[in-house]
Amino acid sequence: MVVVVVVVISLLGFDITHAVITLTNFRPVEVIVILGVVRGKLDQRSLIAYNSLEQFALTMGIKCVRQEVEVTNFSKAVSTVREVMRRYAGREVTVVLDLGGGLRVLVLETFIAFYSLPRSYRKYFKLVTYIEGQNEFIELSEDMVVEEIEKGRRILSESLNYIEKTILEVAEPGTPYKLNEMHKLIKAAGIEVTKQNLWRILKKLSKKGYVEQTERGVYTIKKR
């Protein structure tokens, strides 16, 4: 029988509900509780929440470790959280990263810290986040997050600015245009752009799949 050793890293704000659910569901041997500090001060509500969670963890036989992070120094915060993660990644344990609580900036810093880890480290982690008021968590797979990021990049790379849209509107699809002819066409449409910049724009449209360079200096708008 293979025994899976679990460690939880939990962001904590004023409410321990999400952390209690995480500990109950995953039964870790240890929980590292990350608390956000603002200019050296820890909110007393966070301290009260930590003490309550520590008591709960002890009743379950779970070791509880407190880690404070100064959130106003973004770079240092990311580095600190990343170092916490590195201590456990690769030690043949499953690390559950609970993003359900804490200051919003701390959640952002933690998310960045996680994705700045090498993939060989990230494979040991499970990311969970919570739906407020539902006592229900969602597990975020790395493939899902990466896929959405790449999808967003594709959408942005395919989006058109005003000049690009104008070129596609005034040029006849399937008709070859020399650079000079294209320049006169869009100038007549009220667009002022140098031939050099127009050439760059046409190159971009070609990469996006809207324009085909049929021969040197000749461009054809693809039919859609």
C-alpha positions as CSV (number, residue, x, y, z in Angstrom):
1,M,0.0,0.0,0.0
2,V,1.4,3.4,-1.0
3,V,1.0,6.1,1.6
4,V,0.7,9.6,0.1
5,V,2.2,12.3,2.3
6,V,0.4,15.6,2.0
7,V,1.5,19.1,3.1
8,V,-0.8,22.1,2.9
9,I,0.2,25.7,2.2
10,S,-2.7,27.9,3.1
11,L,-3.2,31.6,2.7
12,L,-5.1,33.0,5.7
13,G,-7.0,36.2,6.2
14,F,-9.8,36.6,8.8
15,D,-11.8,33.5,8.1
16,I,-10.5,29.9,8.6
17,T,-13.4,28.1,6.9
18,H,-11.5,27.4,3.7
19,A,-8.5,26.2,5.6
20,V,-10.6,23.9,7.9
21,I,-12.2,22.3,4.8
22,T,-8.8,21.9,3.2
23,L,-7.3,20.2,6.3
24,T,-10.4,18.0,6.7
25,N,-10.4,16.9,3.0
26,F,-6.7,16.3,2.5
27,R,-5.5,15.3,6.0
28,P,-2.0,16.7,5.7
29,V,0.9,16.0,8.1
30,E,1.7,19.7,8.2
31,V,0.1,23.0,7.2
32,I,2.1,26.1,6.5
33,V,-0.1,29.1,7.1
34,I,0.9,32.3,5.2
35,L,-0.2,35.6,6.7
36,G,0.0,38.9,4.9
37,V,1.7,41.7,6.8
38,V,1.2,45.4,5.8
39,R,4.2,47.6,6.5
40,G,5.3,45.3,9.4
41,K,1.9,45.1,11.0
42,L,-0.2,42.0,11.2
43,D,-4.0,42.6,11.5
44,Q,-5.2,41.3,14.8
45,R,-8.1,39.5,13.1
46,S,-5.6,37.5,11.1
47,L,-3.7,36.6,14.3
48,I,-7.0,35.5,15.9
49,A,-7.8,33.4,12.8
50,Y,-4.3,31.8,12.9
51,N,-4.6,30.9,16.6
52,S,-8.0,29.3,15.9
53,L,-6.7,27.3,13.0
54,E,-3.6,26.2,14.9
55,Q,-5.9,24.8,17.6
56,F,-8.0,23.0,15.0
57,A,-4.9,21.6,13.4
58,L,-3.5,20.3,16.7
59,T,-6.7,18.4,17.4
60,M,-6.2,16.6,14.1
61,G,-2.6,15.9,14.8
62,I,-1.4,18.3,12.1
63,K,1.8,20.3,12.6
64,C,1.0,24.0,12.1
65,V,3.7,26.5,10.9
66,R,3.3,30.3,10.7
67,Q,4.9,32.3,7.9
68,E,4.4,36.1,7.7
69,V,4.9,37.8,4.3
70,E,5.3,41.6,3.8
71,V,2.9,42.1,1.0
72,T,3.8,45.8,0.2
73,N,7.2,44.6,-1.2
74,F,5.8,42.7,-4.2
75,S,9.1,41.2,-5.4
76,K,10.2,40.1,-1.9
77,A,6.8,38.7,-1.2
78,V,6.9,36.6,-4.3
79,S,10.4,35.4,-3.5
80,T,9.5,34.5,0.1
81,V,6.4,32.5,-0.9
82,R,8.4,30.8,-3.7
83,E,11.0,29.7,-1.2
84,V,8.4,28.2,1.1
85,M,7.1,26.2,-1.9
86,R,10.6,25.1,-2.8
87,R,11.1,23.6,0.6
88,Y,8.5,20.9,-0.1
89,A,8.5,20.4,-3.9
90,G,10.5,17.4,-4.9
91,R,10.4,15.7,-1.5
92,E,8.0,13.1,-2.8
93,V,5.0,14.7,-1.1
94,T,1.8,16.2,-2.5
95,V,1.6,19.9,-1.7
96,V,-1.9,21.4,-1.6
97,L,-1.8,25.1,-2.3
98,D,-4.9,26.6,-0.7
99,L,-5.6,30.0,-2.4
100,G,-8.9,30.5,-0.6
101,G,-7.9,33.3,1.8
102,G,-5.5,36.1,2.6
103,L,-5.2,39.6,1.2
104,R,-5.9,39.8,-2.5
105,V,-2.4,41.1,-3.2
106,L,-1.0,38.0,-1.3
107,V,-3.1,35.7,-3.5
108,L,-1.7,37.4,-6.6
109,E,1.9,37.2,-5.2
110,T,1.4,33.5,-4.4
111,F,0.0,32.7,-7.8
112,I,3.0,34.4,-9.5
113,A,5.4,32.6,-7.1
114,F,3.9,29.2,-8.1
115,Y,4.1,29.8,-11.8
116,S,7.7,31.1,-11.5
117,L,8.7,27.7,-10.2
118,P,10.2,25.2,-12.7
119,R,7.6,22.8,-14.0
120,S,9.6,19.9,-12.4
121,Y,8.6,21.5,-9.0
122,R,5.0,22.4,-9.9
123,K,4.1,18.8,-10.7
124,Y,4.0,18.1,-6.9
125,F,1.3,20.7,-6.3
126,K,-2.5,20.8,-6.2
127,L,-4.0,24.3,-6.5
128,V,-7.4,24.8,-4.8
129,T,-9.6,27.9,-4.5
130,Y,-13.0,28.4,-2.9
131,I,-16.4,29.8,-3.9
132,E,-17.3,32.3,-1.2
133,G,-20.2,31.3,0.9
134,Q,-20.5,27.8,-0.6
135,N,-17.9,25.9,1.4
136,E,-16.8,24.3,-1.9
137,F,-13.5,24.3,-3.5
138,I,-12.3,24.1,-7.1
139,E,-9.1,22.4,-8.1
140,L,-7.2,24.3,-10.7
141,S,-5.1,22.0,-12.9
142,E,-1.9,23.5,-14.3
143,D,-2.9,22.4,-17.8
144,M,-6.2,24.3,-17.5
145,V,-4.5,27.5,-16.4
146,V,-1.7,27.3,-19.1
147,E,-4.3,26.5,-21.8
148,E,-6.4,29.6,-20.8
149,I,-3.3,31.8,-20.8
150,E,-2.3,30.6,-24.3
151,K,-5.8,31.0,-25.5
152,G,-5.7,34.6,-24.4
153,R,-2.4,35.2,-26.1
154,R,-3.8,33.8,-29.3
155,I,-6.9,36.0,-29.1
156,L,-4.8,39.1,-28.5
157,S,-2.3,38.2,-31.3
158,E,-5.2,37.8,-33.7
159,S,-7.0,41.1,-32.7
160,L,-6.8,44.0,-35.2
161,N,-6.1,47.7,-34.6
162,Y,-7.9,50.5,-36.4
163,I,-5.4,50.7,-39.3
164,E,-5.4,46.9,-39.9
165,K,-9.2,46.9,-39.9
166,T,-9.2,49.8,-42.4
167,I,-6.8,47.9,-44.8
168,L,-9.0,44.9,-44.8
169,E,-12.1,47.0,-45.4
170,V,-10.9,49.1,-48.3
171,A,-8.8,46.5,-50.1
172,E,-10.6,44.1,-52.4
173,P,-10.1,40.5,-51.3
174,G,-8.3,38.4,-53.9
175,T,-6.8,41.4,-55.7
176,P,-3.0,41.8,-55.6
177,Y,-1.8,45.2,-54.6
178,K,1.7,46.6,-54.8
179,L,2.9,48.5,-51.8
180,N,2.4,51.9,-53.6
181,E,-1.1,51.0,-54.6
182,M,-2.0,49.9,-51.1
183,H,-0.5,53.1,-49.7
184,K,-2.7,55.3,-52.0
185,L,-5.8,53.2,-51.1
186,I,-5.6,53.7,-47.4
187,K,-4.5,57.3,-47.7
188,A,-7.7,57.9,-49.6
189,A,-9.5,56.3,-46.7
190,G,-8.0,59.0,-44.4
191,I,-5.1,56.9,-42.9
192,E,-1.8,58.7,-42.8
193,V,1.1,56.2,-42.5
194,T,4.5,55.9,-44.1
195,K,5.2,53.2,-46.6
196,Q,7.8,51.7,-44.2
197,N,5.2,51.4,-41.5
198,L,2.6,50.1,-43.9
199,W,5.0,47.4,-45.0
200,R,5.4,46.4,-41.3
201,I,1.6,46.4,-40.8
202,L,1.2,44.1,-43.9
203,K,3.8,41.8,-42.5
204,K,1.8,41.5,-39.3
205,L,-1.4,40.9,-41.1
206,S,0.4,38.2,-43.1
207,K,1.4,36.5,-39.8
208,K,-2.1,36.7,-38.5
209,G,-3.4,35.0,-41.7
210,Y,-5.2,37.9,-43.3
211,V,-2.8,38.8,-46.0
212,E,-0.7,36.8,-48.5
213,Q,2.4,38.1,-50.1
214,T,2.0,36.6,-53.6
215,E,5.3,37.9,-54.9
216,R,7.9,40.4,-53.8
217,G,6.2,43.7,-52.9
218,V,2.8,42.4,-53.8
219,Y,0.1,41.7,-51.2
220,T,-3.3,40.1,-51.5
221,I,-6.1,40.2,-48.9
222,K,-7.3,36.7,-48.4
223,K,-11.0,36.0,-49.0
224,R,-12.9,35.1,-45.9
